[in-house]
Amino acid sequence: QDIIDAASVWFDDPAGFTADIYTGSNDGLAPFRLGKGEAVSLQLTASDEVFLDTLKHVSIAVIANDDTFGLSIESRRQLLTNTGGSLFNAQGTLTAASAKVGSAQARIDALAARNSTEENALLIAKGALVQADPFEAATELEAVQFQLQSLYAITARMSDMSFVNFIR
């Protein structure tokens, strides 16, 4: 019980684990803007109670298996039984935290897919605006070729003209 109490005091005291070991932030992330009017916020941090309790019980289990503490087999069994029960009881809150992360991830994935679809639609629309219609371009090219041939024919006839040819 002394080991459990010491671990509880060290993990629960702001001057213990949080001050000595934990280097993360106690503030949740700012909301991520994912699109027009869409944002995802996740206020879950590693300093939340569910993670600290889990880490505390895993640490106690590690201490129970460490030979340097000189614990009897019965003391080890009792420590592992207590921490195992506590970890089993914490499974529901860990699952809830995991569900929060999973929900945010699913929302991000859905919005990413929607944004990708919108981007592709805009690229197709842009292509339709700047791309020449092949049928229309071929029709215009044939018209220009006919005009050029007509111009060459007129130029050729005019170059053959002379007063002698005109009188005949």
Secondary structure, DSSP 4 states (H G I P E B T S, - for coil): -HHHHHHHHHHHSTTTHHHHT--S-SSPPPPEEEETTEEE-----TTSHHHHHHHHHHHHHHHHT-GGG---HHHHHHHHHHHHHHHHHHHHHHHHHHHHHHHHHHHHHHHHHHHHHHHHHHHHHHHHHHSPPHHHHHHHHHHHHHHHHHHHHHHHHHHH--HHHHH-
